[in-house]
């Protein structure tokens, strides 16, 4: 008997159902995830089951090891909210005053007990692994349930819903003597929840150091203003400025900035951190090896021989199978300050603030993996900087708050690849930056000859128009209909903002009224000199590296030097000279360029 006609759409649906069924059989989707979230309240007061977005989902076939155990969990945006955002992206962008860029801690982190972060519940060594995990899971379910039932889910920011990731934070806090709260200097109060600071200082009595990372991306005067403001809010914390690859900071904090080449440059800030640690430890820990490492720029690391024995490990906290450094040295016992004469420094922060890059900068070489994708670090990692100093890298965690989701996307907290509706985030960015002028965007109506303006001032731009203009400028078109690929263009603009090439910098309260005063602040002047010195040192070292690499690849130093000017950087952005010919050393760096007709 002939089969029933089967359309391509039905076949696709059937294959999708089979894949979902197969994944469910392998244990990829966990029912505990849904139970942890519970009920959520919508803006109309109706209750419904919240949907979870599983970020970095990985296929698995092993029953012993689950690679999705430490994946990111966020609440999905509802279809109704998605429709509202798409409609708003079609409306003209309204510019806001520069004064609105001022941001305070109170405007970001609302003082409500229900928005506190989950703390590890009390436990005892007599508990079994199953009992401990059940206790923590029950506590975390109640914690998430209380948030979603007392707050509108649409107004809440993205925040971490995976218990395993919070367990990594608990673990780092328990074993660390000094906690580094790392924040991006472009919007630091977004990354500094007062509830975490209060818990570390008042309850655990740990030393807290706020690290303002990426200070080369903002003017020195703005860094000085943030430093003074944070000193007034977090009075017992110490503040250190850090930059993994220092560059001369420009006074214009906004605009389009060309991407810097990766250079072997000495980072800015390790010496200040070392001096601060010396004040904390006094004579209890010998930090001479760290100072010697700084003076000689030694990149070697070594763990002490006396840590060959295994320490007691709490139930439910056995080392993970995933890649980590020094896994035998993270066992938990009763906390002892500077145990065995070793200083343990924990790095805590939101995703994409540069925790792993800071750790690599302190060591002087790449020891932990880094990525532009938020949530790249899945499990805590430890490494001995010297035999008496141990560093601990924690996965990035997003705390619950009322922060605008678009701001979270622009700050790199939420993965751009997972953004289903990127246009509202582009519109949020366009409120502060003049994207049509900065990116030299062609207006879609002018290209389509629907509008012939007498003056560019009468052009009306929406977020969707900006994305469409960027798609036409960059050549992003759909495969079938050859229409501008607006979604791809929007993602590209967001990535430029996260990388710092489109710089959206917030300021502390009262900054713009005293902007000129902050430019001449002694700390700002000193910071500018240090950044300039480091950048010049990196440029001279880069020129030597380039000349050596060119002579080695070409086999003829004269031929390599003839294609470049005295400064070694005379080629254009596309790697061609004035005659349209591709530079010889550019071909060497990009072997696929040999396929070109030129």
C-alpha positions as CSV (number, residue, x, y, z in Angstrom):
1,X,0.0,0.0,0.0
2,X,1.5,3.3,-1.0
3,X,2.5,5.6,1.8
4,X,0.8,8.8,2.7
5,X,2.3,12.0,1.1
6,X,4.9,13.5,3.5
7,X,5.9,17.1,3.2
8,X,9.4,18.4,3.9
9,X,8.1,20.4,6.9
10,X,6.6,17.3,8.4
11,X,9.8,15.3,7.8
12,X,11.8,18.0,9.5
13,X,9.4,18.0,12.5
14,X,9.7,14.2,12.7
15,X,13.5,14.3,12.7
16,X,13.5,17.0,15.4
17,X,11.2,14.9,17.6
18,X,13.5,11.9,17.2
19,X,16.6,14.0,18.2
20,X,14.8,15.3,21.3
21,X,13.7,11.8,22.3
22,X,17.2,10.5,21.9
23,X,18.7,13.4,24.0
24,X,16.1,12.7,26.7
25,X,17.1,9.1,26.8
26,X,20.8,10.1,27.2
27,X,20.0,12.3,30.1
28,X,20.8,15.6,28.5
29,X,17.6,17.3,29.7
30,X,17.2,17.1,33.4
31,X,13.8,17.4,35.1
32,X,15.5,19.0,38.1
33,X,16.2,22.1,36.0
34,X,12.5,22.8,35.7
35,X,11.8,21.9,39.3
36,X,14.5,24.4,40.4
37,X,12.8,27.3,38.7
38,X,9.3,26.6,39.7
39,X,6.5,29.1,39.1
40,X,6.9,32.6,37.8
41,X,4.6,35.5,37.9
42,X,3.9,37.5,34.8
43,X,3.1,41.2,34.6
44,X,-0.6,40.5,34.6
45,X,-0.5,38.5,37.8
46,X,-0.9,35.1,36.0
47,X,1.4,32.3,37.1
48,X,3.0,29.9,34.7
49,X,6.0,27.6,34.4
50,X,9.2,29.5,33.5
51,X,11.3,28.3,30.6
52,X,15.0,27.8,30.9
53,X,17.6,28.7,28.3
54,X,20.5,26.2,28.4
55,X,23.6,27.9,27.2
56,X,26.5,25.9,25.9
57,X,24.5,22.7,25.5
58,X,26.8,19.8,24.5
59,X,25.8,16.4,23.2
60,X,26.8,13.5,25.4
61,X,26.8,9.7,25.2
62,X,28.5,8.9,28.4
63,X,26.6,8.0,31.5
64,X,29.5,8.6,33.8
65,X,30.3,12.1,32.8
66,X,27.9,14.9,32.0
67,X,29.5,17.8,30.1
68,X,26.4,19.9,30.6
69,X,26.6,19.9,34.4
70,X,28.1,23.3,34.5
71,X,26.3,24.9,31.6
72,X,24.7,28.4,32.1
73,X,21.0,28.5,33.0
74,X,19.0,31.7,32.3
75,X,15.3,32.4,32.0
76,X,14.0,32.7,28.5
77,X,12.4,35.8,27.3
78,X,8.7,35.3,26.7
79,X,7.3,35.5,23.1
80,X,5.1,38.5,24.1
81,X,8.1,40.4,25.4
82,X,10.0,39.5,22.2
83,X,7.2,40.9,20.1
84,X,7.3,44.2,22.1
85,X,11.0,44.6,21.7
86,X,10.9,44.0,17.9
87,X,8.1,46.6,17.6
88,X,10.2,49.1,19.7
89,X,13.2,48.5,17.4
90,X,11.2,49.9,14.5
91,X,10.6,53.2,16.3
92,X,13.0,56.2,16.0
93,X,15.8,56.1,18.5
94,X,15.6,58.9,21.1
95,X,18.9,60.3,22.3
96,X,19.4,60.7,26.0
97,X,21.4,63.3,27.9
98,X,25.0,62.7,28.8
99,X,24.1,63.1,32.5
100,X,22.0,59.9,32.3
101,X,25.2,58.0,31.9
102,X,25.9,58.5,35.6
103,X,25.3,55.3,37.5
104,X,25.2,54.6,41.2
105,X,25.2,51.4,43.2
106,X,21.6,52.0,44.4
107,X,20.3,52.4,40.8
108,X,21.5,49.0,39.9
109,X,21.3,46.8,43.0
110,X,18.0,47.2,44.8
111,X,18.1,46.6,48.5
112,X,15.6,43.7,48.8
113,X,16.2,40.6,50.8
114,X,14.6,38.4,48.1
115,X,17.2,39.5,45.6
116,X,20.1,38.4,47.7
117,X,22.5,35.8,46.3
118,X,22.3,32.1,47.5
119,X,24.7,31.3,50.3
120,X,25.8,27.8,51.1
121,X,23.5,26.4,53.8
122,X,25.2,25.0,57.0
123,X,26.4,21.4,56.8
124,X,28.3,18.9,58.8
125,X,30.9,16.2,58.0
126,X,28.4,13.6,59.2
127,X,26.2,14.2,56.2
128,X,26.6,11.8,53.2
129,X,27.0,13.1,49.7
130,X,23.4,12.4,48.8
131,X,22.1,14.1,52.0
132,X,24.3,17.2,51.4
133,X,23.3,17.5,47.7
134,X,19.6,17.1,48.6
135,X,19.9,19.8,51.3
136,X,21.5,22.2,48.9
137,X,19.1,21.5,46.1
138,X,16.1,22.0,48.3
139,X,17.5,25.3,49.6
140,X,18.3,26.5,46.1
141,X,14.8,25.6,44.8
142,X,13.2,27.7,47.6
143,X,15.6,30.5,46.8
144,X,14.7,30.7,43.1
145,X,11.0,30.2,43.9
146,X,10.9,33.1,46.3
147,X,12.5,35.4,43.7
148,X,10.2,34.4,40.8
149,X,7.0,34.6,42.9
150,X,7.8,38.0,44.4
151,X,9.1,39.7,41.3
152,X,8.0,40.2,37.7
153,X,10.1,37.8,35.6
154,X,10.1,40.2,32.7
155,X,11.7,43.0,34.8
156,X,14.3,40.8,36.3
157,X,17.7,40.6,34.8
158,X,19.4,37.5,33.5
159,X,20.8,35.6,36.5
160,X,22.3,32.2,37.1
161,X,19.9,29.4,37.7
162,X,22.4,26.5,37.8
163,X,23.1,25.3,41.3
164,X,26.4,23.7,40.2
165,X,27.8,27.1,39.2
166,X,26.9,28.6,42.5
167,X,28.6,25.7,44.2
168,X,31.8,26.8,42.5
169,X,31.5,30.2,44.1
170,X,30.9,28.7,47.5
171,X,34.0,26.6,47.0
172,X,36.3,29.5,46.1
173,X,35.0,31.6,49.0
174,X,35.7,28.8,51.5
175,X,39.3,28.3,50.5
176,X,40.4,31.9,49.8
177,X,42.2,34.2,52.2
178,X,41.8,37.3,49.9
179,X,39.0,37.7,47.4
180,X,39.4,39.8,44.3
181,X,36.1,41.3,43.1
182,X,36.8,42.0,39.4
183,X,34.8,44.6,37.6
184,X,34.9,46.1,34.1
185,X,35.8,49.8,34.4
186,X,33.3,50.7,31.7
187,X,30.4,49.9,34.1
188,X,31.9,48.7,37.4
189,X,28.8,49.0,39.7
190,X,27.1,46.5,37.5
191,X,29.6,43.9,38.6
192,X,29.8,44.8,42.3
193,X,26.7,43.5,44.2
194,X,26.7,45.0,47.7
195,X,25.2,41.8,49.1
196,X,28.4,39.8,48.1
197,X,30.7,42.5,49.6
198,X,28.7,42.6,52.8
199,X,28.8,38.8,53.1
200,X,32.5,38.5,52.6
201,X,33.5,41.4,54.9
202,X,30.9,41.1,57.7
203,X,30.1,37.4,57.9
204,X,33.3,35.7,56.7
205,X,35.7,38.5,57.6
206,X,37.7,38.0,54.4
207,X,40.0,40.7,52.9
208,X,38.3,42.1,49.8
209,X,40.2,43.8,46.9
210,X,38.2,45.5,44.1
211,X,40.1,45.1,40.8
212,X,39.0,47.7,38.1
213,X,40.0,45.8,35.0
214,X,40.5,47.1,31.4
215,X,41.4,50.6,32.6
216,X,43.0,51.3,29.2
217,X,39.5,51.4,27.6
218,X,38.4,54.6,29.4
219,X,40.0,58.0,30.1
220,X,42.2,58.1,33.2
221,X,40.0,60.8,34.7
222,X,37.0,58.5,34.6
223,X,39.1,55.8,36.3
224,X,40.0,58.2,39.0
225,X,36.4,59.2,39.5
226,X,35.2,55.6,39.8
227,X,38.1,54.8,42.2
228,X,37.0,57.6,44.5
229,X,33.3,56.7,44.3
230,X,33.9,53.1,45.1
231,X,36.1,53.9,48.0
232,X,33.3,55.9,49.5
233,X,30.7,53.1,49.0
234,X,32.9,50.1,49.9
235,X,34.9,51.7,52.6
236,X,36.7,48.6,53.8
237,X,37.7,47.3,50.4
238,X,41.0,48.1,48.6
239,X,41.0,49.1,45.0
240,X,43.6,48.1,42.3
241,X,43.6,49.2,38.7
242,X,44.5,46.5,36.2
243,X,45.1,46.2,32.4
244,X,46.3,42.9,30.8
245,X,47.4,44.6,27.6
246,X,47.9,48.3,28.4
247,X,47.3,50.9,25.7
248,X,47.2,54.7,25.7
249,X,43.7,55.6,26.8
250,X,42.0,58.3,24.8
251,X,40.1,61.2,26.3
252,X,37.1,60.5,24.0
253,X,35.6,57.5,25.7
254,X,33.1,57.0,22.8
255,X,33.5,56.3,19.1
256,X,34.9,53.6,16.9
257,X,38.3,52.3,17.9
258,X,40.5,50.0,15.8
259,X,41.3,46.6,17.2
260,X,44.7,46.3,18.9
261,X,47.1,43.5,18.0
262,X,47.9,41.1,20.7
263,X,51.3,41.9,22.1
264,X,53.6,40.5,24.8
265,X,53.2,43.4,27.1
266,X,53.8,43.5,30.8
267,X,50.4,44.1,32.4
268,X,49.5,47.0,34.6
269,X,48.6,46.4,38.2
270,X,50.4,43.2,39.5
271,X,52.9,45.2,41.5
272,X,50.1,47.2,43.3
273,X,48.3,43.9,44.1
274,X,51.5,42.5,45.5
275,X,52.1,45.5,47.7
276,X,48.5,45.3,49.0
277,X,48.9,41.6,49.8
278,X,52.1,42.3,51.8
279,X,50.1,44.6,54.0
280,X,47.5,41.9,54.6
281,X,49.8,39.0,55.4
282,X,52.4,40.9,57.3
283,X,55.0,38.3,58.3
284,X,52.7,35.3,58.2
285,X,53.4,34.4,54.6
286,X,56.7,34.8,52.8
287,X,56.1,36.7,49.6
288,X,59.7,37.2,48.5
289,X,59.4,34.6,45.8
290,X,56.5,36.7,44.3
291,X,58.5,39.9,44.4
292,X,61.5,38.1,42.8
293,X,59.1,36.8,40.1
294,X,58.0,40.4,39.4
295,X,61.5,41.8,39.3
296,X,62.9,39.1,37.0
297,X,59.7,38.6,35.0
298,X,60.0,34.9,35.6
299,X,57.0,33.0,34.1
300,X,57.6,29.7,35.8
301,X,55.2,28.3,38.3
302,X,55.6,25.6,40.9
303,X,53.6,24.0,43.6
304,X,55.1,23.2,47.0
305,X,56.3,19.7,47.6
306,X,54.7,19.5,51.1
307,X,51.2,19.4,49.5
308,X,51.5,15.9,48.1
309,X,49.2,14.6,50.8
310,X,45.5,14.7,50.3
311,X,43.4,17.0,52.4
312,X,39.9,16.1,53.7
313,X,37.2,16.7,51.2
314,X,33.6,17.6,52.1
315,X,30.9,15.2,50.9
316,X,29.6,16.2,47.5
317,X,32.6,18.3,46.6
318,X,34.9,15.8,45.0
319,X,37.2,17.2,42.2
320,X,35.5,17.4,38.8
321,X,36.8,15.4,35.8
322,X,37.0,18.6,33.8
323,X,40.4,20.2,33.2
324,X,41.7,22.1,36.1
325,X,45.1,23.0,37.7
326,X,46.0,21.9,41.1
327,X,42.9,19.8,41.7
328,X,44.4,18.0,44.7
329,X,44.8,21.3,46.5
330,X,41.2,22.4,46.7
331,X,40.0,20.0,49.4
332,X,37.9,21.5,52.2
333,X,38.5,21.3,55.8
334,X,37.9,23.7,58.6
335,X,39.0,27.1,57.3
336,X,42.5,28.1,58.5
337,X,44.0,31.5,57.6
338,X,47.2,31.1,55.5
339,X,47.1,27.3,55.8
340,X,50.6,25.8,55.7
341,X,52.1,29.3,55.0
342,X,50.3,29.7,51.7
343,X,48.3,32.7,50.6
344,X,45.2,31.8,48.6
345,X,43.8,34.5,46.3
346,X,40.3,33.9,44.8
347,X,39.1,35.7,41.7
348,X,35.3,36.4,41.6
349,X,33.3,38.3,39.1
350,X,30.6,38.4,36.5
351,X,31.1,36.6,33.1
352,X,33.5,38.4,30.7
353,X,35.1,40.8,33.1
354,X,38.5,39.3,32.6
355,X,39.1,36.9,35.5
356,X,41.1,34.4,33.5
357,X,43.0,37.1,31.7
358,X,43.9,38.7,35.0
359,X,45.2,35.3,36.3
360,X,47.3,34.9,33.1
361,X,48.6,38.4,33.5
362,X,49.7,37.7,37.1
363,X,51.6,34.6,36.1
364,X,53.1,36.1,33.0
365,X,51.9,33.5,30.5
366,X,48.8,31.7,29.5
367,X,47.9,29.1,32.2
368,X,44.1,29.1,31.9
369,X,41.9,29.2,28.9
370,X,40.3,32.5,28.0
371,X,37.5,33.3,25.5
372,X,35.3,36.2,24.5
373,X,32.2,34.0,25.1
374,X,30.7,34.5,28.6
375,X,30.7,31.5,30.8
376,X,33.9,29.9,29.2
377,X,35.2,29.0,32.6
378,X,33.0,26.1,33.8
379,X,34.8,24.9,36.9
380,X,37.1,26.5,39.5
381,X,40.8,26.3,38.6
382,X,43.7,26.7,40.9
383,X,47.4,27.4,40.1
384,X,50.4,28.2,42.2
385,X,51.8,31.6,41.2
386,X,54.8,30.8,43.5
387,X,55.3,28.1,46.2
388,X,53.6,30.4,48.7
389,X,50.9,32.0,46.6
390,X,48.0,30.1,45.1
391,X,45.5,31.6,42.7
392,X,41.9,30.3,42.2
393,X,39.8,31.2,39.2
394,X,36.0,31.0,39.7
395,X,33.4,30.7,36.9
396,X,31.5,33.9,36.1
397,X,28.2,34.3,38.0
398,X,25.3,36.7,37.3
399,X,23.5,37.9,40.5
400,X,19.8,38.7,40.4
401,X,18.9,42.4,40.0
402,X,16.8,44.8,38.0
403,X,19.5,45.6,35.5
404,X,18.2,46.2,31.9
405,X,18.8,43.0,29.8
406,X,20.1,45.1,27.0
407,X,22.9,46.5,29.2
408,X,23.8,43.0,30.3
409,X,24.2,42.0,26.6
410,X,26.3,45.1,25.9
411,X,28.5,44.4,28.9
412,X,29.2,40.8,27.8
413,X,27.3,39.1,30.6
414,X,24.9,37.3,28.3
415,X,26.3,35.4,25.3
416,X,25.5,37.3,22.1
417,X,25.2,34.1,20.1
418,X,22.2,33.3,22.4
419,X,20.4,36.6,21.8
420,X,17.2,35.9,19.9
421,X,16.3,39.6,19.5
422,X,19.4,41.8,19.3
423,X,17.8,45.0,17.9
424,X,16.7,46.4,21.2
425,X,20.2,46.1,22.5
426,X,21.5,48.0,19.5
427,X,18.8,50.6,20.1
428,X,19.9,50.9,23.8
429,X,23.5,51.5,22.5
430,X,22.3,54.1,20.0
431,X,20.7,56.1,22.8
432,X,24.2,57.1,24.0
433,X,26.4,56.7,20.8
434,X,25.7,58.3,17.5
435,X,26.1,55.1,15.6
436,X,25.2,56.4,12.1
437,X,28.0,59.0,12.4
438,X,30.5,56.7,14.1
439,X,30.0,53.7,11.8
440,X,29.3,55.9,8.6
441,X,26.0,54.0,8.0
442,X,24.0,54.5,4.8
443,X,20.3,55.0,5.5
444,X,18.2,52.2,3.9
445,X,15.6,54.7,2.6
446,X,18.4,56.6,0.7
447,X,19.8,53.4,-0.8
448,X,16.3,52.3,-1.9
449,X,15.7,55.9,-3.2
450,X,12.6,56.2,-1.0
451,X,13.9,59.4,0.5
452,X,16.1,62.2,-0.9
453,X,17.2,64.3,2.1
454,X,18.1,68.0,1.8
455,X,20.2,67.6,4.9
456,X,21.2,64.5,6.8
457,X,19.7,66.1,9.9
458,X,16.2,65.3,8.8
459,X,17.0,61.5,8.7
460,X,15.1,59.4,11.2
461,X,17.0,56.4,12.4
462,X,15.6,53.4,14.2
463,X,17.6,50.5,15.6
464,X,16.4,48.3,12.8
465,X,17.6,50.9,10.2
466,X,21.0,51.0,11.8
467,X,21.3,47.2,11.6
468,X,20.2,47.2,8.0
469,X,22.6,50.0,7.1
470,X,25.5,48.1,8.7
471,X,24.4,44.9,6.8
472,X,24.5,46.8,3.5
473,X,27.9,48.4,4.3
474,X,29.5,45.1,5.3
475,X,27.9,43.0,2.7
476,X,25.7,40.9,4.9
477,X,23.0,39.5,2.7
478,X,20.7,36.4,3.0
479,X,21.5,33.5,0.8
480,X,18.2,33.0,-0.9
481,X,16.6,36.4,-1.4
482,X,19.8,38.5,-1.1
483,X,18.2,40.8,1.4
484,X,20.2,42.6,4.1
485,X,21.0,40.1,6.9
486,X,19.8,42.4,9.7
487,X,20.2,39.8,12.4
488,X,23.8,39.1,11.6
489,X,24.6,42.8,11.4
490,X,23.0,43.4,14.8
491,X,25.1,40.7,16.3
492,X,28.2,42.2,14.8
493,X,27.5,45.6,16.3
494,X,26.9,44.1,19.7
495,X,30.3,42.3,19.5
496,X,32.0,45.5,18.6
497,X,30.5,47.0,21.8
498,X,31.6,44.0,24.0
499,X,35.1,44.1,22.6
500,X,35.5,47.8,23.4
501,X,35.6,49.0,19.8
502,X,32.3,50.8,20.4
503,X,32.9,52.2,23.8
504,X,29.9,52.8,26.1
505,X,31.3,54.1,29.4
506,X,29.2,54.9,32.4
507,X,30.3,57.4,35.1
508,X,29.8,57.7,38.8
509,X,27.3,60.3,40.2
510,X,28.4,63.9,39.7
511,X,31.2,63.1,37.2
512,X,30.2,65.3,34.3
513,X,29.9,68.4,36.6
514,X,33.5,68.0,37.5
515,X,34.8,66.3,34.4
516,X,37.6,68.8,33.8
517,X,38.7,68.6,37.4
518,X,39.0,64.8,37.2
519,X,41.3,65.1,34.1
520,X,43.9,66.9,36.3
521,X,43.5,64.6,39.3
522,X,46.9,63.4,40.5
523,X,45.9,59.7,40.3
524,X,44.6,60.2,36.7
525,X,47.8,61.9,35.7
526,X,49.9,59.1,37.2
527,X,47.8,56.5,35.5
528,X,48.0,58.2,32.1
529,X,51.8,58.2,32.4
530,X,52.0,54.6,33.4
531,X,49.7,53.6,30.5
532,X,51.7,55.6,28.0
533,X,55.0,54.1,29.3
534,X,53.6,50.6,29.1
535,X,52.2,51.2,25.6
536,X,55.5,52.6,24.3
537,X,57.3,49.6,25.7
538,X,54.9,47.3,24.0
539,X,55.1,49.1,20.7
540,X,58.9,48.9,20.6
541,X,58.8,45.2,21.5
542,X,56.2,44.6,18.9
543,X,58.4,46.3,16.2
544,X,61.2,44.0,17.1
545,X,58.9,40.9,17.0
546,X,57.6,42.0,13.6
547,X,61.0,42.6,12.1
548,X,62.2,39.2,13.3
549,X,59.2,37.3,12.1
550,X,59.3,39.0,8.6
551,X,63.0,38.2,8.2
552,X,62.5,34.6,9.3
553,X,59.5,34.0,7.0
554,X,60.9,35.7,3.9
555,X,64.5,34.6,4.3
556,X,65.6,38.0,3.2
557,X,65.5,40.9,5.7
558,X,66.0,43.5,3.0
559,X,63.1,42.4,1.0
560,X,60.9,42.4,4.1
561,X,61.9,45.8,5.2
562,X,61.4,47.3,1.7
563,X,57.7,46.6,1.9
564,X,57.2,48.6,5.1
565,X,58.0,52.1,6.3
566,X,60.3,53.2,9.0
567,X,57.6,52.5,11.6
568,X,56.9,49.0,10.4
569,X,53.1,49.7,10.0
570,X,52.6,51.5,6.6
571,X,50.2,49.0,5.1
572,X,46.5,49.8,4.8
573,X,43.8,47.9,6.7
574,X,43.1,45.5,3.9
575,X,46.8,44.6,3.5
576,X,47.3,46.3,0.1
577,X,49.5,49.2,-1.0
578,X,48.5,52.2,-3.0
579,X,48.7,50.2,-6.3
580,X,46.3,47.5,-5.0
581,X,49.0,44.9,-4.6
582,X,49.0,42.8,-1.5
583,X,52.0,43.2,0.8
584,X,54.5,40.3,0.8
585,X,54.5,39.8,4.6
586,X,50.7,40.0,4.7
587,X,50.6,37.0,2.3
588,X,52.9,35.1,4.6
589,X,50.6,35.8,7.6
590,X,47.5,34.8,5.6
591,X,48.3,31.8,3.4
592,X,44.7,31.8,1.9
593,X,45.5,35.2,0.4
594,X,47.5,33.3,-2.3
595,X,44.2,32.2,-3.8
596,X,43.5,35.9,-4.6
597,X,43.8,37.1,-8.2
598,X,46.0,40.0,-7.1
